[in-house]
């Protein structure tokens, strides 16, 4: 059995907040189950790494917990949040402190192809 979960958020659109809960929740649960977990934010989802952005998004109307709070929960559980390099060109380099690394396409491909890794995409 694989011991690493790689979640790639590339098709998830922050303008549709209902899409944002599952990846962070599943990552948090997997980390609590003692799996190694990484989330790579890229494309449109990369904007979530921008300081101040995810704090203004709520998964459902009336909720008091922002998407950023879900990201913080994941980070506190041990999930490594990363951002893909081209994302910086789109959304800037003022990133939330939970981002631990900037990675390129080759990193994402090599991790996804590793036999010890299961990859989810959102």
N, C-alpha and C positions, 0 to 999 in steps of 0.2 A: 504494500500500500504506500502511496505517495505520502510525504510528510510536509509538503509545502503547497499552499494555495496562492495562486497569482490571480488577482482580479484586475482586469484591464477595463477601465472606464473610458470608452472612446465614443460610443454612440449615445450615451446618456446626456440628455439635454437639460441643463439647469433651468430652462424656462418651463419645463414640465416637472415640477418638484416631486410628484408622486413616483417618479422613476428613481429617485435618489436614496430612498430608505434602504431597500434590500441589499445593495452592495456593501454598505457600511455595517448594517446589522449582521449580515452573514460573515463578514470579515471579523467582527468582534466575537461572534460565537465561535468561529474556527480558532481564533487566538485563545479563547477561554478553554477550548478543547486541547490546547497545547500544540497546535499546528503552527508552523512558520507561515506567516501571512504577509503578503505585500499587495498594496493597491497602487496601480500606476494610472495617474490622471493624464489624459491626452485629448487632443481635439477640443471639442466644445466643452467636455467635462473638465478640461484643464483649468477653466476659469474658476473652479471651486478652490484651487490652490491660491488664488489671489487674496491677499489680506483684505478683510472687510466684506468680501463678497458673499460667502456661504452663511455668514451671520444673519443676513437679511432674507434668507430663503427658509421656508417652513414646509415640511412635507405635506401637511394637511392644514386646511383653514382652521384657525382657532388654536392651533398648537402653540405651546410656549417653548418648545424645543426646536432650535434651528438645525439646519443641516450641519453647520459647523460644530454643534454640540455632538452630533452623531460621529463626526470625524474625530473629535477629541476623545470620545468614548473608545473608538477603535484604536486610536493611538495609545491611550492609557492601557488598553488590553494587550498591547504589544504589536499591533499591526504597524508595519512600516509603510508610510505614505510617501510616494515618489511622484515626480512629475517628469514628463517627457520633454526633452530639450526644445523641440519646435513650439511647444506650448508657450515658452517664455517669449518668443517673438510675437505671439498673438496677444497674450494677456499681461506681459510685463514680468519683472523679476522681484516685485515686492510680495513675497510669499508668506503664507502662514507658518508659524514656527514648527508645526507638526511635520512639515515636509523634510524628510531626512536626506534626500538625494535627488539629483537631476540625472536622468538616464536617457540613452538614445535608443533608436530602433533596434540596433543590434543586440542590446541588452534584453529588450522585451522578447525578441525572437529566440535568443538563446535560452532564456528562462522558460518560455512557453514550450520549447522543444525538449526540455530536460525530462527524463523518465521519472524523476522523483517529484515532479510538479504537476498539479492539476490546475488548469486555467479556466476561469470563468470570464466571459466578456459581457459588458453591459453597455 
